[in-house]
Amino acid sequence: MSLVDAAFLQAGFKRLEGALHDRLAILFGSAGDKAAEATHGLADAAHLSSVATKLPEDMHLDTLNFKLAAKQPLLKGGHLPKQIMTDRFGKSWLFKTTMPGKEYRALGDRAGSRIFDAIGLDTPKVSTTRLPANLSYKTLAGDVLPVKGDVYGNIQRMVESNGKALPSDVRKLTQSQIDQLTVSHVGRTLIFDNDGKAANFLTRPDGSIASIDLGNMYRYTEQGPLTRDYAPNPGDAPYYNKLWQGYVDGKINLDFSKGLRQVAKIEALPDDQFKQLLRPYAEARYAQGDAAPGYPTVESFLRMAVDRKQNMRGLMTNFYDGLAKARGLSGLDAALAKKP
């Protein structure tokens, strides 16, 4: 049995298991869903303030006595305002505010960084906090709104970077960088983050690549099978699309075994731990009335997220198999036999 056949068989069992679980919930009711549905209608700004707050492990930030840095360089990327803060030790931090009514996205950045860390992917550790700010941000509609007073957002240590953007020509990437992007794509796929544009990667002085800005996760949960040209966000398409096209055109080589090993790390993360990392984000998101389409409660959302996690092997195996065939190979098994 080939890797593709085995993956499809495993995915089929997972879908059957999930369908049975959902059917039983419909017939007999789910205590978690009933509790969530009972409180969902009560969510308001006051409730949000008790959800979107510093979590226990972020409380250490209070001891750092942040101050606005004297020099504020031009920070490119995104439409949300950012400012540089310094702590009492003189270390620099990046503080990014959130759009009013979308504060849960700060918790998304935080959850994404914790999940990436748990599965061994390179990204800065993100925390949430409230800090004084005197900024403004430009909305997608072009309106400029002030941001003043104590503002909720996320904060992270500044990442040391060589200042170089990812090249538009993927042939200029090293094989190590291609491998790092391949495995980071698995992580972003896990959390439905389709915002892997060039600006959301930083190149460290040693050439290694770190993923940043994961607050867009679970925005498009209705996504079907992966395709090499998927780009749901307005503006820049995911940088990964350049990799897939470069591979299909024979310009670069991809080592799919790296991606499959990353899938194994995801599978090794216990489902309960995964849900625990996601829950603060999910509760804040639903408290702000931004339910994911088709998932009316926090518990149904978390079940969907776990189902995605459990089916990652089939999803990625099918995607890699399609890329290999588009390049002219017989499939994934042949591509693995010819890895770089």
C-alpha positions as CSV (number, residue, x, y, z in Angstrom):
1,M,0.0,0.0,0.0
2,S,1.4,3.4,-1.0
3,L,1.8,6.4,1.4
4,V,-1.1,8.1,-0.4
5,D,-3.4,5.1,-0.1
6,A,-2.6,4.7,3.6
7,A,-3.2,8.4,4.3
8,F,-6.5,8.4,2.5
9,L,-7.6,5.3,4.5
10,Q,-6.6,7.0,7.8
11,A,-8.4,10.2,6.8
12,G,-11.5,8.2,6.0
13,F,-11.6,6.6,9.4
14,K,-11.1,10.0,11.0
15,R,-14.0,11.5,9.0
16,L,-16.2,8.5,10.0
17,E,-15.3,9.0,13.6
18,G,-16.1,12.7,13.5
19,A,-19.4,12.2,11.7
20,L,-20.5,9.6,14.3
21,H,-19.5,12.0,17.1
22,D,-21.6,14.9,15.6
23,R,-24.6,12.6,15.0
24,L,-24.6,11.4,18.6
25,A,-24.4,15.1,19.7
26,I,-27.4,15.9,17.6
27,L,-29.4,12.9,19.0
28,F,-28.4,13.1,22.7
29,G,-27.0,16.6,23.1
30,S,-23.5,17.7,24.1
31,A,-23.1,19.2,27.5
32,G,-20.2,21.4,26.3
33,D,-22.3,22.8,23.4
34,K,-25.4,23.3,25.6
35,A,-23.3,25.3,28.1
36,A,-21.7,27.3,25.3
37,E,-25.0,28.0,23.6
38,A,-26.6,29.1,27.0
39,T,-23.9,31.8,27.5
40,H,-23.2,32.8,23.9
41,G,-26.0,35.3,23.7
42,L,-24.7,37.1,26.8
43,A,-21.4,38.1,25.3
44,D,-20.8,41.8,25.4
45,A,-18.1,44.3,25.9
46,A,-18.0,43.7,29.6
47,H,-17.7,40.0,29.2
48,L,-14.9,40.5,26.7
49,S,-12.9,42.5,29.2
50,S,-12.8,39.4,31.4
51,V,-11.8,37.2,28.4
52,A,-9.4,39.3,26.4
53,T,-7.0,40.1,29.2
54,K,-3.5,39.1,30.2
55,L,-3.4,35.3,30.8
56,P,-1.5,34.0,33.9
57,E,1.7,33.2,32.1
58,D,1.8,36.7,30.6
59,M,1.7,38.5,34.0
60,H,5.5,38.6,34.2
61,L,5.2,41.5,31.7
62,D,4.1,43.8,34.5
63,T,7.6,43.6,36.0
64,L,9.3,44.9,32.9
65,N,8.1,48.5,33.2
66,F,7.7,49.1,29.5
67,K,8.3,52.6,28.1
68,L,7.9,54.0,24.6
69,A,11.3,53.8,22.9
70,A,12.9,57.1,22.0
71,K,13.4,56.0,18.4
72,Q,10.4,54.7,16.4
73,P,11.5,53.2,13.1
74,L,9.1,52.9,10.2
75,L,7.5,49.5,10.7
76,K,6.2,48.0,7.5
77,G,3.6,45.3,7.0
78,G,-0.1,45.1,8.0
79,H,-2.5,47.9,8.6
80,L,-2.5,47.8,12.4
81,P,-0.4,50.3,14.3
82,K,2.8,49.2,16.0
83,Q,5.3,50.8,18.3
84,I,8.6,49.9,19.8
85,M,8.8,49.6,23.6
86,T,11.8,49.2,25.8
87,D,11.9,47.3,29.1
88,R,13.8,48.1,32.3
89,F,16.8,46.2,31.0
90,G,16.9,48.2,27.8
91,K,15.7,45.4,25.6
92,S,13.4,46.2,22.6
93,W,9.9,44.8,22.2
94,L,7.3,45.2,19.4
95,F,3.8,46.1,20.6
96,K,1.0,45.7,18.1
97,T,-2.5,47.0,18.8
98,T,-5.7,45.3,17.6
99,M,-8.6,46.7,15.7
100,P,-11.5,47.7,18.1
101,G,-14.0,44.8,18.2
102,K,-11.3,42.4,16.9
103,E,-9.2,42.2,20.1
104,Y,-9.4,38.4,19.9
105,R,-6.9,38.5,17.1
106,A,-4.2,39.4,19.6
107,L,-5.0,36.1,21.3
108,G,-4.8,34.4,17.9
109,D,-1.2,35.6,17.5
110,R,-0.5,34.4,21.0
111,A,-2.1,31.0,20.4
112,G,-0.4,30.6,17.1
113,S,3.0,31.2,18.6
114,R,2.3,28.7,21.4
115,I,1.1,26.1,18.9
116,F,4.1,26.6,16.7
117,D,6.4,26.3,19.7
118,A,4.7,23.1,20.7
119,I,5.3,21.5,17.3
120,G,8.9,22.8,16.9
121,L,8.4,25.7,14.4
122,D,10.4,28.9,14.6
123,T,8.4,31.9,15.6
124,P,8.7,34.6,18.3
125,K,6.9,34.0,21.6
126,V,3.9,36.4,21.6
127,S,2.1,37.6,24.8
128,T,-0.9,39.8,25.3
129,T,-1.0,42.9,27.4
130,R,-2.4,46.4,27.8
131,L,-0.1,49.3,27.3
132,P,-0.5,53.1,26.8
133,A,-0.5,54.1,23.2
134,N,-1.0,57.3,21.2
135,L,-1.3,56.0,17.7
136,S,-3.7,55.8,14.8
137,Y,-4.5,53.1,12.3
138,K,-5.9,53.1,8.8
139,T,-8.8,50.8,8.2
140,L,-9.3,48.7,5.1
141,A,-11.9,51.3,4.0
142,G,-9.2,54.1,4.3
143,D,-10.5,55.7,7.5
144,V,-7.9,56.9,10.0
145,L,-9.0,56.2,13.6
146,P,-7.1,57.3,16.7
147,V,-5.8,54.7,19.2
148,K,-5.2,56.4,22.6
149,G,-5.1,55.4,26.3
150,D,-4.5,51.8,27.5
151,V,-4.7,49.6,24.4
152,Y,-5.0,45.9,24.2
153,G,-2.6,44.1,21.9
154,N,0.3,41.6,21.7
155,I,3.9,42.1,22.5
156,Q,7.0,40.2,21.6
157,R,10.8,40.6,21.8
158,M,12.2,42.1,18.6
159,V,13.5,39.5,16.3
160,E,17.1,39.9,15.1
161,S,16.9,40.1,11.4
162,N,19.3,40.7,8.5
163,G,16.8,43.0,7.0
164,K,16.5,41.0,3.8
165,A,13.1,40.2,2.4
166,L,12.4,36.8,0.8
167,P,13.4,36.9,-2.8
168,S,10.8,37.1,-5.5
169,D,12.8,34.5,-7.4
170,V,12.6,31.3,-5.4
171,R,15.8,30.0,-7.1
172,K,17.7,32.4,-4.9
173,L,16.6,30.5,-1.7
174,T,19.0,28.0,-0.2
175,Q,17.7,24.4,0.1
176,S,17.7,24.9,3.9
177,Q,15.4,27.9,3.5
178,I,13.1,26.0,1.2
179,D,12.9,23.2,3.7
180,Q,12.1,25.7,6.5
181,L,9.3,27.2,4.4
182,T,8.0,23.7,3.6
183,V,7.6,22.8,7.2
184,S,6.2,26.2,8.3
185,H,3.5,25.8,5.6
186,V,2.4,22.6,7.5
187,G,2.0,24.6,10.7
188,R,0.1,27.4,9.0
189,T,-2.1,24.9,7.3
190,L,-2.9,23.3,10.6
191,I,-4.4,26.6,11.9
192,F,-6.0,27.7,8.7
193,D,-3.5,30.6,8.5
194,N,-3.4,31.8,4.8
195,D,-1.5,34.9,5.5
196,G,2.0,33.5,4.7
197,K,2.9,36.4,2.5
198,A,6.6,37.5,2.1
199,A,6.2,40.2,4.8
200,N,5.2,37.6,7.4
201,F,8.6,36.0,7.4
202,L,11.8,37.3,8.9
203,T,15.3,36.2,7.8
204,R,17.7,35.9,10.7
205,P,21.4,36.9,10.4
206,D,22.3,33.2,9.9
207,G,19.8,32.9,7.0
208,S,17.2,30.9,8.8
209,I,13.6,31.9,8.4
210,A,11.1,32.7,11.2
211,S,7.3,32.9,10.7
212,I,5.6,35.9,12.2
213,D,2.0,37.3,12.5
214,L,-0.3,34.4,13.0
215,G,-3.3,36.4,14.0
216,N,-5.1,35.7,10.8
217,M,-5.6,32.0,11.7
218,Y,-9.0,30.3,11.3
219,R,-10.3,33.1,9.1
220,Y,-11.2,30.8,6.2
221,T,-12.2,27.6,7.8
222,E,-14.4,26.6,4.8
223,Q,-11.3,25.9,2.8
224,G,-11.3,22.6,0.9
225,P,-8.4,20.5,-0.4
226,L,-5.1,22.4,-0.7
227,T,-4.2,23.9,-4.0
228,R,-1.0,25.5,-5.2
229,D,-2.6,28.8,-6.1
230,Y,-4.9,29.3,-3.1
231,A,-4.9,33.0,-2.1
232,P,-8.1,34.0,-0.2
233,N,-6.7,37.2,1.4
234,P,-6.9,40.5,-0.5
235,G,-3.5,41.8,-1.5
236,D,-0.4,39.6,-1.4
237,A,-0.7,35.9,-2.1
238,P,1.0,33.5,0.2
239,Y,4.8,33.2,-0.6
240,Y,4.4,29.4,-0.5
241,N,2.6,29.6,-3.9
242,K,5.9,30.7,-5.5
243,L,7.5,27.5,-4.0
244,W,4.8,25.2,-5.4
245,Q,5.0,26.8,-8.9
246,G,8.8,26.8,-8.8
247,Y,8.7,23.1,-8.0
248,V,6.2,22.2,-10.7
249,D,8.3,24.1,-13.2
250,G,11.4,22.3,-12.2
251,K,13.2,25.4,-10.9
252,I,13.6,24.1,-7.3
253,N,13.3,20.9,-5.5
254,L,11.1,20.2,-2.5
255,D,11.8,17.6,0.2
256,F,8.3,16.4,1.1
257,S,9.7,14.1,3.8
258,K,10.4,17.3,5.8
259,G,6.8,18.2,5.6
260,L,5.6,14.7,6.6
261,R,8.0,14.7,9.6
262,Q,6.3,18.0,10.6
263,V,3.0,16.3,10.4
264,A,4.3,13.6,12.7
265,K,5.1,16.3,15.3
266,I,1.6,17.6,15.0
267,E,0.2,14.1,15.6
268,A,2.4,13.8,18.7
269,L,0.8,16.9,20.3
270,P,-2.0,15.6,22.5
271,D,-5.5,16.8,21.3
272,D,-6.3,18.1,24.8
273,Q,-3.2,20.3,24.9
274,F,-3.9,21.6,21.5
275,K,-7.4,22.6,22.6
276,Q,-6.1,24.2,25.7
277,L,-3.8,26.4,23.6
278,L,-6.7,27.4,21.4
279,R,-9.4,27.9,24.0
280,P,-8.6,31.5,25.1
281,Y,-8.6,32.6,21.5
282,A,-11.8,30.8,20.7
283,E,-13.7,32.1,23.8
284,A,-12.6,35.7,23.0
285,R,-13.5,35.4,19.4
286,Y,-17.0,34.1,20.1
287,A,-17.5,36.6,22.9
288,Q,-17.0,39.3,20.2
289,G,-19.6,37.7,18.0
290,D,-17.2,36.5,15.2
291,A,-18.2,32.8,15.0
292,A,-16.5,30.8,12.3
293,P,-19.1,29.9,9.6
294,G,-20.8,26.6,10.3
295,Y,-19.5,26.4,13.9
296,P,-22.0,28.3,16.1
297,T,-20.3,27.6,19.5
298,V,-16.9,27.5,21.0
299,E,-17.0,23.8,21.5
300,S,-18.0,23.1,17.9
301,F,-15.1,25.4,16.8
302,L,-12.7,23.4,18.9
303,R,-14.0,20.1,17.6
304,M,-13.4,21.4,14.1
305,A,-9.8,22.5,15.0
306,V,-9.0,19.1,16.4
307,D,-10.6,17.3,13.4
308,R,-8.2,19.4,11.2
309,K,-5.3,18.3,13.3
310,Q,-6.2,14.7,13.1
311,N,-6.6,14.8,9.3
312,M,-3.3,16.6,8.6
313,R,-1.5,13.6,7.2
314,G,-4.2,12.9,4.6
315,L,-4.4,16.6,3.7
316,M,-0.7,17.1,3.2
317,T,-0.1,13.7,1.5
318,N,-2.8,14.5,-1.0
319,F,-1.4,17.9,-1.6
320,Y,2.2,16.7,-2.1
321,D,1.0,13.9,-4.3
322,G,-0.7,16.4,-6.6
323,L,2.4,18.6,-6.8
324,A,4.5,15.6,-7.7
325,K,2.1,14.6,-10.5
326,A,2.0,18.2,-11.8
327,R,5.8,18.0,-12.1
328,G,5.5,14.9,-14.2
329,L,6.2,12.3,-11.6
330,S,4.0,9.3,-10.9
331,G,3.2,10.6,-7.4
332,L,4.4,11.3,-3.9
333,D,6.3,8.0,-3.6
334,A,8.3,8.8,-6.6
335,A,9.1,12.3,-5.3
336,L,10.2,11.0,-2.0
337,A,12.6,8.6,-3.8
338,K,14.2,11.6,-5.6
339,K,14.4,14.0,-2.6
340,P,17.1,16.6,-2.7
